[in-house]
Every structure is written in structure tokens, then in C-alpha cells.
Amino acid sequence: MPERCSVCQQKFDIEPGFYWGAMYVAYMLSSGVLLATAGISILVFKMPVFYLWFALGFVGLLFLPYIARLARSIWIHIFVSYRD
């Protein structure tokens, strides 16, 4: 992750441990993605539970970098106000 924003020069590493709260946001986002995946796999594709675990693991690993980055972005937007 860059040290500062390329547009507004906001420092991303505000204080040590600032992004610990982003873990809760990432948990919320990943829960939604995995619940949607499980629901679609069971209801639409009639996937057995044994194969569902593999599908959830694959989708979880696939979306991990996106969810982590999005969670950090959401977390910093909660605490840092931006002006237009």
C-alpha cells in the first residue's frame, strides 16, 4: 500500500494499529460474499456439502486481496474526512 495518497497527499498510516478495525469490516464483507456463494451453490447448483467447502475455500482465497483492500478503504473513510 502506498505511504500517501497520490491525489491529496493524505498519509495512509495514521497511527500504529489504526487498521485493526478494518478486520471487522473485512469479516462483514467476506461473510456476505461467502454466504451468497453458499446460497447460490446450494439453491441453484444443488451442490453437496462436501464440494461446497472447496467452493467456499476457492472463492474466499480469490476475493481475499480485494476484500482486504476494500476494508482498509472503508475504514479510513470512516475516520478521515475529505473535502471536494
BELMO-V435893 format. One record per run of one state. SS is the DSSP state (~ for helix, > for strand, _ for the rest). FROM is the first residue (numbers start at 1). TO is the last residue. If there is no record, write none. Layout:
[[SS,FROM,TO] [SS,FROM,TO]]
This chain:
[[_,1,3] [>,4,4] [_,5,10] [>,11,11] [_,12,17] [~,18,43] [_,44,48] [~,49,79] [_,80,84]]
